[in-house]
């Protein structure tokens, strides 16, 4: 009897085991089929019907290069993460391709989720919009509300609409910052500053209780020039009489009262927008002008991301202009995309120099500087590239100041936007000490050293005057090196450079008048200039030179564009699950305790 019972149990177990294996295999095959279907869907190019509107829903900050790879950004978006960045090159490439596409007669610019973007980046998109419009195509811009940067893009559309409950924010440039000198004194913290350049205001928040007269005068100069340019562009784009923008701001309370307290009607009365429409009214307008998509219950459309997948590669792979992006704070070593490592960026330049298919290099700079040594590493590699016979052209984005200007001094040509923030030719160092703080707490420091330099930079002790003199001498040497590099690059005498240096910030327009840049131009203009210097015939290609992704990043990069979005959809994953657990970012620190870093940095940001 027991033996018979055991045999029954074994038979039942075998049946359960077979069922389990079959179920697992079926699920596995189903998963493979879903992934294969997603792969095919992601690889297939979307079909575009005639009279399709291109929708550019710009989300996050405008950047020259993703922080991480494009596929990592796509994965984050597919899994419901907040879109933190829109890559500038994607927007301009989509507009340029759609300009020649007969199936796309219009574009819709949605701006309510667009983040920061400086004047140079906005001008790049505006130039692409103008090329799109030059083909007889219309652009409609809409947002619930528009901040100043969003409006500076929207104003170049053929029609600009605002939600009736929205608002248009125009306020000018500039702002306020905190000054910590009195607070640091009370805490017993001493900030030892070493600098050359009376306008080098980066250190002033730690050493003063307000801006110095020199810094205030310099800031008023470049901010005033940038705002004058912007006001002129607004009034020209909207066909307004001179003084309209100033009146809109100066008499804002009266205008708002006249509009019955409605900021949207206030903007409409000033002719800054063409109409007030809800999202539903905008949809109805676009259906009336285009074609209805019955499946989507909306107008026939294609998103920027989907349209980007259908843009074909053009140009020769054997004759290319290589583009290297230098965006962010400059440090000495290796940095990922979104920051500038002196060593890692120099390696990208070396890689482009040794690539036989790359005949010229464009360095796209968007940086307020950082480490002087990191800046010099990049400059040296560019100088070697020029010596090897490959032309180098610099294209300045929103900011190319201090160390961001240093790295431009080994190029054949420098092109800026009139609104670029540049200059700030100066050097400084900071070494804090907290002996006063420790004294207030009754903490004392002592020890024995074999020389005076051992422990001389210990932040727990007062700064030795001899060390201070050495650091100041080093800062002076670095400044003279900076002046020398600028002088040789711009064909100016040292005293001429010093007169426009001293850490002073200039707009691109002011810099051109002073000989710090060769002319104005977009990134596309810089590419053409590099190709001309390399004597490339029409038909050449362009290629972004970027660090090779490793591990997970390499796997993502190998996947076809659109596959990640298709996979998430095929698996039925709810993106909101992942949005709940998205990690936050971290801030990089330049200075380590007890170290006096020599910095070529600018306390200037794109307005």
BALUM-679608 format. One record per atom (N, C-alpha, C, O): x, y, z. Coordinates in steps of 0.2 Angstrom, whole numbers, plus 5000, padded with zeros to 4 digits. Atoms other than C-alpha are relative to their C-alpha. Layout:
XYZ ...
//
This chain:
500449945000 500050005000 500450065000 500350114996 499549945000 501450135004 500350014994 500450074991 499649995006 502350094988 499550034995 499750074990 500549975005 500750124978 499950085001 499850114996 500149934998 500450294987 500650044997 500550094995 499449965002 502250344983 500050014992 500250064989 500049995007 502050304965 499550054997 499650084992 500549945002 500450414964 500350075001 500250114997 499749934998 501450554972 500550024994 500550084992 499549995005 502850534959 499750024994 499950074990 500349995006 501650534945 499750075000 499750114995 500349935000 500750694951 500650055000 500550104996 499449955000 502450774954 500350014993 500450074991 499849995007 502950734936 499650044996 499850084992 500549965003 501350804930 500150085001 500050124997 499949934998 501650964940 500650034997 500650094994 499449985003 503450974934 499950024993 500250074990 500149995007 502950954916 499650074998 499850104994 500549945001 501551084917 500450075002 500450124998 499649944998 502851204926 500450024994 500550084992 499549995005 504151184912 499650034994 499950074990 500349985006 502851204898 499750085001 499850124997 500249934998 502151364907 500650054999 500550104996 499449965000 503851434909 500350014992 500450074990 499850005007 504351394891 499550054996 499750094991 500449965004 502751474884 500150075002 500050124997 499849934998 503051634894 500650034997 500650084995 499349985003 504851634888 499950024993 500150074990 500149995007 504251614870 499650064999 499750104994 500449955001 502951744872 500450075001 500350124998 499649944999 504251874879 500450014994 500550064992 499549995006 505451834865 499650034994 499850074990 500449975005 503951864853 499950075000 499950114996 500149934999 503552024861 500650054999 500550104996 499449965001 505352084861 500250014992 500450064990 499950005007 505552034843 499550054996 499750094991 500549965003 503952124838 500250085002 500150124997 499849934999 504552284847 500650024996 500750074994 499449995004 506252264838 499850024993 500050074990 500249985006 505352264822 499650074999 499750114995 500449945000 504152404827 500550065001 500450114998 499549954999 505652504833 500550014994 500750074993 499649995006 506652474817 499750034994 500050064990 500449975006 505252514805 499950075001 499850105006 500149925000 505152694800 499250015000 498849984996 500749985000 503452774804 499850024993 500150054989 500349975007 502352804789 499750065001 499350085006 500249935000 501952984786 499550014994 499750014989 500549995005 500353024777 500050084998 500350125002 500049925002 500153194767 499650045005 499250015009 500349954996 499653344777 500049985007 499649995011 499850024993 500453284793 500450065003 500850095001 499649954996 500953414806 500549975004 500549925008 499450024995 502653404815 499950035007 499850095007 500149974993 502353424834 500750005003 501049955005 499349994996 503953494843 499850025007 499750075009 500249994993 503453464861 500750015004 500949955006 499449994997 505053534869 500049995008 499650035011 500050024992 505353464887 500750015003 501249985000 499350004997 506753504899 500450054997 500250094993 499549955002 508253614897 500349984993 500449924991 499650005006 509053644880 500749995001 501050035004 499350014999 510753564879 500349984994 500049964989 499650025006 512153534867 500049934999 500149904994 499850075000 512353354872 499649975006 499750005012 500350034995 511353234883 500549995006 501149975005 499750024994 511953204901 499949925000 499549905002 500150075002 512253014896 499850004993 499850054989 500150015007 511852944879 499350014998 498950025003 500749995003 510352974868 499549945002 499049955004 500450064999 509752794871 499850005008 499349985010 500249994993 509852824890 499550055002 499050045006 500549954999 508852974889 499349974997 498849995000 500650045003 507552874878 499749955005 499149955006 500350054995 507452734891 499750045006 499250025008 500349964994 507152864905 499350024998 498950025002 500749975002 505752944895 499549944999 498949955001 500450055001 505052774890 499749975007 499249945007 500250034994 504952714908 499750065005 499650055011 500449954997 504052874913 500450055004 500150095008 499649954996 505452974920 499950074997 499750084991 500149935003 505353164918 500650024995 501150004996 499549985005 506153224902 500450075002 500150125003 499649954997 507553334909 500450044995 500650104996 499649975006 508453384892 499749994993 499449934992 500250015007 508053414874 500750024997 501050074998 499349995003 509653404863 499950054994 499450034990 500049955005 509853554852 500049984993 499649994989 499950025007 510453464837 499449964998 499349964991 500650045002 508853354837 499550054997 499250034992 500549955002 507753504836 500150034993 499750034988 499949975006 508653584822 500049954994 499949974988 500050055005 508953424812 499349984998 499249974992 500750025001 507053384813 499750054996 499450044991 500349955004 506553554807 500350014993 500050024988 499749995006 507853554793 499749944995 499649954989 500350055004 507253384787 499350014998 499150004992 500749995001 505453424788 499950064995 499450064991 500049955005 505753584778 499949984993 499650014989 500050025007 506053484763 499549944999 499549914993 500450055001 504753354766 499350024998 498950065002 500649975002 503153384756 499449975004 498950005003 500650024996 502053284768 499950045006 499450035009 500149964993 502353404782 499950084998 500450114996 500149935002 501553584778 500150045006 500150115005 500049964994 501653644796 500349975006 500449915006 499750024994 502453634813 499650035006 499450095005 500449974994 501653654830 500650005006 500849945007 499549994995 502853714844 499650005007 499350055008 500350004993 502253664862 500650025005 501149985005 499549984996 503253754875 499950005007 500450025011 500150004993 502453734891 500549965005 500549985011 499550034996 503753614897 500750014999 501249975001 499349995001 505253684890 500450045006 500150085009 499649974994 506653734903 500450054997 500350094993 499549955001 508153834902 500350004993 500449944990 499750005007 508953884885 500350084999 499950125000 499749935000 510154034883 499950034993 499649994988 500149975007 510154154868 500349974994 499949974989 499750035006 511354064857 499649944998 499549934992 500450065002 510353904858 499350024997 499149994992 500649985003 508753994855 500150034993 499650014989 499949975007 509454084840 500249944995 500049944989 499950065004 510053914833 499349974998 499249954992 500650035001 508253844834 499650054995 499350044991 500449955004 507554014827 500350004993 499950014988 499750015007 508753994812 499749944996 499549954990 500350065003 508053824809 499350014998 499049994993 500749995002 506253884810 500050054994 499550044990 500049955006 506654024797 500249964994 499849974989 499950045006 507353894785 499449954999 499249944993 500650035001 505753794788 499550044997 499150024992 500549955002 504653944785 500250024993 499850044989 499849985007 505753984769 499749964995 499749984989 500350055005 504953834761 499350014999 498949974997 500749985000 503253914763 499649965005 499049965004 500450044995 502753814778 499950045007 500350095008 500249964994 501953884794 500249965007 500249905007 499950034994 502353864812 499550045005 499450105005 500549984995 501053884826 500449985007 500549935008 499750004993 501753914844 499450005005 499050055005 500550004994 500653874860 500349985006 500749945007 499850024994 500853864878 499450025005 499150075004 500549984995 499753874894 500250075002 499850125002 499749934998 500954014900 500750004997 500949944995 499349995003 502654074893 500450045005 500250105006 499549964996 504154124903 500450044994 500250034988 499749955004 505354244895 500449964994 500449974988 499650045004 506454104887 499549974995 499749964989 500550035004 504954014880 499750054995 499650034989 500349955005 504254174872 500550024995 500450034989 499549985005 505954214864 500049954994 500349974989 500050055005 505754054854 499350014996 499250014990 500649995003 503854074851 499950064996 499550054991 500249945004 503854244844 500250004993 500050044989 499850015007 504654184828 499649964996 499749944990 500550045004 503154074824 499650054996 499650114997 500449965004 501954134811 499350025005 499150075004 500649984995 500554124825 500249985007 500549925008 499850014993 500754134844 499450005004 499050055004 500650004996 499354074855 500249985008 500749955009 500050014993 499154074874 499449985003 498850005000 500650024997 497953994885 499650065003 500050105006 500449944997 496554114891 500250015008 500150075010 499850004993 497054074909 500850015001 501050005007 499250005000 498954094905 500350075001 499950115003 499649934999 500254234907 500650004995 500949944994 499449995004 501654294897 500550045004 500350105006 499549974996 503254344907 500550034997 501049994994 499449965003 504454474901 500250045006 499850085008 499749964995 505554544914 500750034999 500950065004 499349985001 507254574907 500549955003 500349905005 499450044998 508954504912 500350025007 500250085009 499649984994 509954504928 499649975006 499149945005 500350034994 509554454946 500450025006 500950065005 499649994994 510254454963 500349935003 500149885001 499750054997 511454344973 500150015007 500150075009 499949994993 511854314991 500850025001 501249994997 499349984998 513454384999 500149985007 499749995011 499950044993 514154285014 500650035004 500750005009 499449984997 515654395020 499850015008 500249985012 500249994993 514754445036 499849945004 500149935010 500250074997 514054275040 500649965001 500749935006 499450044999 515754195037 500450035006 500849995009 499649974994 516554325049 499749985006 500149965011 500350024994 515354275062 500149935002 500249915008 499950074999 515654095060 500849995001 501049935003 499350014999 517554125061 500449974994 500949954994 499750035006 517854065043 500450064996 500150114994 499649965004 519254155033 500049984993 500349924992 499950025007 519154155014 500650044997 500650104996 499349975003 520954185007 499950004993 499949944990 500149995008 520754244989 500650024997 500950074999 499449985004 522054254976 499750014993 499449974990 500349995007 521554334959 500450054997 500850095000 499749945004 522154444945 499450024995 499149974992 500649985004 520754544936 499550045005 499250005009 500549964995 519754684945 499349984999 498950005003 500750015002 518154624936 499949925002 499349905001 500150084998 518454434942 499650005006 499849995012 500550004994 516854434953 499849945003 499449945007 500250064997 516754254956 500149995007 499749965011 499850014993 517554274973 499650055005 499650045011 500349954996 516554424979 499549985004 499450015010 500550024995 515054334987 500449985007 500049985012 499750034993 516354265000 500450065003 500650055009 499649954998 517354425002 499750075001 500050115004 500449945000 516054565001 499349995003 499149935003 500750014998 514354605007 499550034995 498950044996 500349975006 513854674990 500550004994 501149994995 499550005006 514554684972 500450065001 500250125003 499549955000 516054794970 499750054994 499450034990 500249955005 515754954959 500349974993 499949984988 499850025007 516854874945 499649944998 499449944992 500450065002 515854714945 499350024998 499050004993 500649985002 514254804945 500050044993 499550034989 500049975007 514754914930 500149954995 499849964989 499950055006 515354764920 499449964999 499249954993 500650035001 513754674923 499550044997 499150014993 500549965003 512654814919 500250014992 499750024988 499849995007 513654834902 499849944996 499449954991 500250065004 513454654896 499349985000 499049964995 500750014999 511754634903 499650054996 499150034993 500449955004 511154794895 500149994993 499650004989 499950025007 511854744878 499649944998 499349944993 500450065001 511054574879 499350025000 498949994995 500749984999 509354654884 499850044994 499350034991 500249965006 509454784870 500049964994 499549974990 500150055006 509754644857 499449975000 499049964995 500650044999 508354544864 499350044999 498950024995 500649955001 507054694864 500050014993 499450014990 500049995008 507554734846 499749944996 499349954992 500250065003 507254554841 499249995001 498949974997 500750014998 505554544850 499650054996 499150034992 500449945004 504954714842 500049984992 499550004989 500050025007 505554654825 499649944998 499249944993 500350065001 504854484826 499250015000 498849984996 500749994999 503154544831 499750074997 499150094997 500249945004 503154704820 499750055005 499250085003 500249954995 502954814835 500450075000 501050074997 499749945000 503454994837 500650005005 500549975010 499550004995 505055034846 499750035007 499450085007 500249984993 504755054865 499449965002 499249975008 500650044998 503254934865 500249955006 499849955011 499850054995 504254804876 500150045007 499950025012 499949964994 504854944888 499350025003 499350025010 500749984997 503055004890 499649955003 499349955009 500450064997 502354834893 500349985007 499949965011 499750024993 503554804908 500050065004 499850055010 500049944995 503654984915 499350025002 499350045008 500749984998 501755004915 499649945001 499049945000 500350064999 501354824919 499450005005 498949985003 500650004995 500154864934 499450034996 498850014996 500549975003 499154984923 499749964994 499149964993 500350055005 499054864908 499649945003 499149934999 500350064997 498554724919 499350025002 498849995001 500649974997 497154834927 499550014994 498949994994 500449995006 496554884909 499849934997 499249934994 500250075003 496454694904 499649975005 499449915004 500550034995 495254664919 500449955004 500149905007 499650054995 496654574929 500249944996 500549894999 499850065003 496954444915 500750014996 500750054992 499349995003 498854424911 500049984992 500350014988 500050025007 498354334895 499750054995 500050074990 500349955004 497254474888 500550065000 500550104995 499549954999 498654594894 500549994994 500750044990 499550025005 499854504882 499750014993 500050034988 500349995006 498554504868 499950074998 500050094992 500049925001 498254694870 500650034997 500650084993 499449975002 500054724868 500349974993 500849994991 499950045006 500054614852 500649965000 501049954995 499550054999 501354504859 499849934998 500349894997 500350065002 500254354855 499450014995 499250074995 500549995005 499054324841 499349985002 498850004999 500650024998 497654244851 500049965006 500549945009 500050044994 497054154866 499649944999 499049944997 500450065002 496553974864 500249945005 500849945008 499950054996 496353824875 500349944996 500449954990 499750065003 497253654871 499549974995 499649954989 500550035004 495553594864 499950044994 499850024988 500149955006 495353754853 500549994995 500450004989 499450015004 497053734847 500049934995 500149934989 500150065004 496653554842 499550014994 499649984989 500649995005 495053604833 500350044994 500150034988 499749965006 496053734823 500449964996 500449974990 499650045004 497353614818 499649954996 499949934990 500450055004 496053484812 499750044994 499750014989 500349965005 495153624802 500550014995 500450014989 499449995005 496853664793 500349944997 500649954992 499750065003 497453494791 499549944999 499049954996 500450055001 496753324792 499849965007 500249975011 500250034994 495753224805 500449935001 500349894996 499750074999 496653064812 499449975005 499449985011 500650034997 495052964817 500349955006 499949955011 499750044995 496152844827 500250045007 500150015012 499849954995 496852984838 499550055002 499650085007 500549954999 495353094838 500350075000 500150115005 499649945000 496553234834 500250014993 500049984988 499749995007 497453314819 500549954999 500849925003 499550045002 498553214809 500750035002 500950085000 499349984997 500353224817 500549955001 500349895001 499450044999 502053154820 500450045005 500550105004 499649964994 503053194836 500750014997 501049984992 499349995001 504853254835 500449945000 500849934996 499650064999 505553094842 499849954995 500349924992 500150055005 504652984829 500250034993 500549994990 499849975006 505053104815 500849994999 501149984994 499250015000 506953094820 500249944998 500749934995 499850065002 506952914817 499949994993 500349944990 500050015007 506552934799 500550044996 500550044990 499549955003 507853064795 500649954997 500949925001 499450045003 509152974783 500750035001 500750105002 499449974999 510952994786 500350034993 500149994988 499849975007 511753104772 500850025001 501050025006 499349985000 513553154767 500549945000 500349885002 499550055000 515153054765 500349985006 500450025010 499650024994 515852944779 500750014999 501150005004 499349995001 517552964771 500350075001 500950085002 499849935000 517553154771 499550035005 499050055003 500549984994 516853214788 500350065003 500950075004 499849954995 516953364799 499749985007 499249965008 500150034993 517053304817 499850065005 500150115005 500249954995 516053394830 500149985007 499949925009 499850014993 516653394848 499650055005 499750115004 500449954995 515453464862 500450015006 500649965010 499749994994 516253544877 499550045004 499550105003 500549974996 514853584889 500049985007 500149935009 500050014993 514853614907 500650035003 501050065000 499449984996 516153644921 500649964998 500649904997 499450045002 517953604916 500449985006 500550025011 499550034995 518953494928 500649974997 500749974991 499350025003 520653414926 499949934997 500349924992 499950075002 520253224924 499549984995 499350014990 500550035004 518853124916 499350015002 499250015008 500749984999 517053174915 499549974995 499749964989 500550025005 515453104907 499750054996 499950114997 500349955004 514453194894 499650045005 499350025010 500349954996 513753354901 500450045005 500350095008 499549964996 515353404910 500649994995 500649964990 499450005004 517053434903 500649985004 500850025009 499450024997 518553334909 500650024995 500650014989 499449985004 520253404903 500349944997 500549944991 499750065003 520953234901 499549964995 499749944989 500550035005 519353154893 499850044994 499850014988 500249965006 518953294881 500650004996 500650004990 499350005004 520853304876 500049934996 500249934990 500050075003 520653114872 499550004994 499749974989 500449995006 519153154861 500350034994 500250014988 499649965006 520153284851 500549954997 500649954991 499550055003 521553154849 499749954996 500049934991 500350055004 520353024843 499850034993 499950004988 500249975006 519653144830 500650024996 500650014989 499449995004 521453194825 500349944996 500549944991 499750065003 521953014822 499549964995 499749924992 500550035004 520352974813 500150034993 500050094991 499949975007 520752984794 499450024996 499550064991 500649985003 518953004789 499850085002 499550114999 500249934998 518853174799 500650044998 501150044999 499549955003 519653314790 500150075003 500550105002 500049944996 519253454801 499649995006 499249955007 500450014993 518553484819 499750075001 499950125001 500349944997 517253604826 499949985007 499649935009 500050014992 517353624845 499450055002 499450115001 500649974998 515653674851 500050015008 500049975012 499949994993 515853764868 499450045003 499150085001 500649984996 514553794881 500350005007 500049955011 499750014993 515553824897 500250075003 500550114999 499749944996 515953964910 500649995003 500950035006 499450014998 517553884913 500149955006 499649915007 499850044995 518353794928 500749995002 501050055003 499350014999 520053724930 500450034995 500350014989 499549985005 521453814922 500449954997 500649954991 499650065003 522453654920 499649964995 499949944990 500450045005 521053564912 499950044994 499950014989 500149965006 520753704900 500650004996 500650004990 499450005004 522553704895 500149934997 500449934992 499950075003 522553514892 499650004994 499849974989 500450005006 521153544880 500350044994 500350024988 499749955004 522053694872 500649964996 500749974990 499450035003 523653594869 499849944995 500149944990 500250065004 522753444861 499750044993 499850014988 500249965006 521853574849 500650024996 500650024990 499449985003 523553644845 500449954996 500649964991 499750065003 524253474841 499649984993 499949964988 500450025006 522753444829 500150054995 500250034989 499949955005 523053614820 500749984997 500849994991 499350015002 524953564819 500049944995 500449934991 500050065004 524453394811 499650024993 499649974989 500349985006 523553494797 499350005000 499050004994 500750014999 521753474803 499750075002 499950095008 500249944998 520853644804 499549995006 499249945007 500450004994 519953684820 499650075000 499950125000 500449945000 518453804821 499649995007 499349945008 500450004993 517653854838 499350034998 499350084995 500749985000 515753874839 499850025007 499749975011 500249984994 515253974854 499249995001 498850024997 500750014998 513553924862 499850065005 500050115004 500349954996 512654014876 500650045004 500650105005 499549984996 514254034887 500749974997 500849914996 499350035001 516154024882 500550055003 500850095000 499749954996 516954124896 500549975004 500549915006 499450024996 518554114906 500349944998 500649944992 499750065002 519153934905 499749984993 500049954989 500350025006 517853914891 500250044994 500250024989 499749965005 518754054882 500749984999 500949974993 499350035000 520453984886 500149954994 500549954990 499950065004 520153824876 499950024993 500049984988 500149985007 519653924860 500650034997 500750044991 499449965003 521454004858 500449964996 501049984994 499650045005 522153864848 499649984994 499849934990 500450015006 520853874834 500250044994 500550094995 499949965006 520953934816 499550065000 499650114998 500649955001 519254034818 499649995006 499449935008 500550014995 518054074832 499450044998 499450104996 500649975002 516254104828 499550005007 499549965010 500449994994 515054174842 499350024998 499250044992 500749975001 513154214843 500150075003 500550085008 500049934997 512854404847 499950005007 500150045011 500250004993 512154354863 500449955004 500249945010 499650044997 513454234868 500450045006 500550105005 499749964994 514254274886 500749974999 500849915000 499350025001 516154264883 500550055004 500350095008 499549964997 517754344889 500249975007 500349915007 499850024993 518054344908 500749975000 500849925003 499350025000 519954324905 500350025006 500550085007 499849984994 520554314922 500149935004 499849885002 499950064997 521154184935 500050015008 500150075010 500049994993 520854164954 500149935003 500149885000 500050054996 521054044968 499750015007 499750075009 500349994993 520254014985 500249955005 500349895003 499850054995 520853935001 499750025006 500050075010 500349984993 519753945016 500349975006 500749925005 499750024993 520353925034 499450015005 499150055005 500550004995 519253885049 500350005007 500049985012 499750004994 520453915063 499650045005 499550035011 500549964996 519254055069 499449965003 499249975009 500650044999 517753935069 500249955006 499949945011 499850054995 518753805079 500150035007 500050015012 499849964994 519353935091 499350025004 499350025010 500649994997 517553985095 499749945004 499349955009 500350064997 517153805099 500549975005 500449925008 499650034995 518653785110 500549954998 500749915002 499650055003 519553675098 500750034998 500750084994 499349985002 521453695096 500449954996 500349894997 499650045005 522653625083 500750015001 501050065002 499349994999 524453585086 500449934997 500049894995 499650065003 525853465079 500750024999 500950075000 499349995002 527653445073 500149994993 499849934990 499850015007 528253465055 500750014999 501150045003 499350005002 529953445047 500250064996 500750094996 499949945004 529753595036 499350055001 498850025003 500649964999 528553745036 499449994995 498950004996 500550015005 527653685020 499649945002 499049934999 500350054998 527153525028 499450025004 499450055010 500649984997 525353555033 499850084999 499450105003 500149935001 525453735027 499350024997 499050074998 500749995003 523753715018 499549975004 498949965002 500550034995 522853645033 499550055001 499750105004 500549954999 521253735034 499850015007 499550065008 500149994992 521253715053 500450055003 500350075008 499549964998 522653835054 500050074996 499850064990 500049945004 522854015049 500549994994 501049964994 499650015006 523654035031 500750035001 500750095004 499349984999 525554055032 500150054994 499950044988 499949955005 525954225023 500449984994 500450004988 499550025006 527354135013 499649964995 499749964989 500450045005 526154005006 499550054996 499450044990 500449955003 524954155002 500350034994 500150044989 499649965005 526354244992 500149954994 500149974989 499850045005 526754084983 499349994995 499449984989 500650015004 524954054978 499850064995 499650054989 500149945004 524754234972 500550014994 500350034989 499550005005 526354224962 499749954994 499849964988 500350055005 525554064953 499550034997 499450024991 500649975003 523954154950 500250054995 500050054989 499749955005 524954294942 500349974994 500249994988 499750045006 525954174931 499449974996 499549984989 500550035004 524354084925 499650064996 499550054991 500349955003 523554254921 500450034994 500250044989 499649985005 525054304911 500049954994 500149974988 500150055005 524954134902 499450014996 499450004990 500649995003 523154174898 500050064995 499850054989 499949945004 523554344891 500449984994 500350004988 499650025006 524954264880 499649964995 499749974989 500350045005 523854134873 499450044996 499450034990 500549955004 522454264869 500350044995 500150054989 499649955004 523754384862 500249974993 500149994988 499850045006 524454254850 499449984996 499549984990 500650035004 522754184845 499750064996 499450054991 500449945002 521954364842 500550054997 500250104994 499549955003 523554454835 500050065004 499950125001 500049944995 523554574850 500650005004 500849955006 499449994995 524954644861 499749985007 499149995008 500250024993 524854584879 499750065003 499250055007 500349944997 524454764885 499350014997 498850045000 500749995003 522954764872 499549955003 498949965005 500450054997 522354604879 499850015007 499250005009 500149994993 522554654897 499450065001 499150055006 500549945000 521454814893 499349975000 498850005002 500750035001 519954704888 499949935004 499449905004 500050064996 520354564900 499850025008 499250045009 500149984993 520454584919 499449975003 499049995008 500650044998 519054454921 499350034998 498850015000 500649975002 517754564912 499649964995 499949934990 500550045004 516254484904 499850044994 499650104995 500249965006 515754534886 499449954997 499449894998 500450045005 514254484875 500449984994 500950014992 499750025007 514654404858 500150064996 500650074992 499949945004 514354574850 500550055003 500950074999 499549964997 515454664862 500749974999 501250014997 499350035001 516854534860 500250014993 500850014992 499850005007 516754544841 500350074999 500850084995 499749935001 517054734842 500750015003 501050065001 499450004997 518554704853 500549954998 501149945000 499550045003 519354574842 500149935004 500549905002 499950064996 519054424854 499749944996 499849884997 500250065004 518054324841 500050034992 500150094991 499949985007 518154324822 499350024996 499350064992 500649985003 516254344818 499449965003 499549935008 500650034997 514454284821 499949944996 500149934990 500250065004 513854114816 499749955004 499849945010 500350064996 512853964821 500449944999 501049944996 499650065000 513453784823 500149984993 500649964990 500050025007 513053754805 500550044996 500950024992 499549965004 514053904799 500749985002 501249984998 499350024998 515553844809 500249934997 500849934995 499850065004 515453674801 500250024993 500749994990 499849985006 515453754784 500750045000 501150024995 499349975000 516953864789 500549955001 501149954997 499550065000 517853704794 500149974994 500749954992 500050045007 517453614778 500450054995 500850024991 499749955005 518053774768 500850005002 501249994997 499350004998 519753774778 500349934998 500949934996 499750075001 519953584775 499949994992 500149944990 500150015007 519453614756 499649944998 499849904994 500550065001 518053484757 499550024995 499250084995 500549985005 516953484742 499349985003 499349945007 500750024997 515053474744 499949935000 500249894996 500150074999 514453314750 500349975006 500249915007 499750034994 515453294765 499549995006 499050015005 500450024994 514753224781 500250035006 500750075007 499849984994 514753274799 499949945005 499549905004 500050054995 515053164814 500150035007 500650065008 499849984993 514953194833 500549955003 500449895003 499550044997 516453134841 499949995008 499950045012 500250014993 515953064858 500349945003 500549895000 499750054997 516552944871 499749934999 499049934999 500350075001 516252754868 499649985006 500049985011 500450034994 514852694880 500349945002 500549904998 499850064997 515352554891 499449965003 498949995005 500550044996 514352414898 499350014998 499150004992 500749995002 512452454899 499950054995 499550044991 500049945005 512752614889 500149974993 499849994988 499850035007 513552514875 499449964997 499349964991 500650045002 512052394875 499450044997 499250034992 500549965002 510852534874 500150034993 499750044989 499849965006 511752624860 499949954994 499849984988 500050055006 511752464849 499349994998 499149964993 500750015002 509852464849 499750054995 500050114995 500349955005 508852544835 499650055004 499350045009 500449944997 508052714838 499349985000 499049954996 500750024999 506352694845 499849935003 499249925004 500150074998 506552514850 499850005008 499349965010 500249994993 506452564869 499350025001 499049995005 500749985000 504852654867 499549954998 499049935001 500450055003 504152514857 499949945005 499449915006 500050054995 504652384870 499650015006 499249975008 500449984994 503952474885 499249994998 498949975002 500750015002 502352484875 499749934999 499249915001 500250075002 502352304869 499949965007 499549915007 500050034994 502652244887 499450025005 499349995010 500549984996 501252344894 500250035007 499950035011 499749984994 502352424907 499750075001 499750114997 500349934998 501552574916 500650045002 500950035007 499549954998 502852714916 500050035006 500550055009 500149974993 502152784932 500349965005 500549995010 499650044994 502952644942 500750025000 500950035006 499349985000 504652694937 500150085002 500650105005 500049934998 504252884939 500050015008 500350065010 500149994992 503952854958 500749985003 500850015009 499450024997 505752784960 500650034997 501250014998 499549975004 506752894949 500550045005 500350085009 499649964995 508352954958 500250074998 500150094992 499849935001 508953134960 500750004998 501149964998 499349985002 510553214954 500450025005 500250035011 499549974995 512053264963 500450064997 500550064991 499649955002 513153414962 500849995001 501049965006 499250015000 515053404958 500350065003 500150115003 499649954996 516253494969 500750014997 501049964995 499449985003 517753584962 500650005005 501149975004 499549994995 518753614978 500049955005 499449945008 499950054994 519353484990 500350045006 500750095005 499749964994 519753545008 500750005000 501149954999 499349994999 521453615011 500450004993 501050004993 499650005007 521853634992 499850074997 499250094997 500249935003 521953804983 500049984992 500649984989 500150015007 521353764965 500150064996 499850124998 500049945005 521853884951 499549994995 499549954991 500650005004 520253924942 500050054995 500250114997 500249955005 519754004926 499350004999 499149974994 500750015000 517954014930 499650075000 499950125002 500449945000 516554144928 499449995003 499049945002 500650004997 515154184939 499550034995 499150084997 500549975005 514054214923 499749944997 499949894996 500450055003 512654114916 499650034995 499550094995 500449975005 511654134901 499450035002 499050005007 500649964997 510254264904 499449974998 498849995000 
//
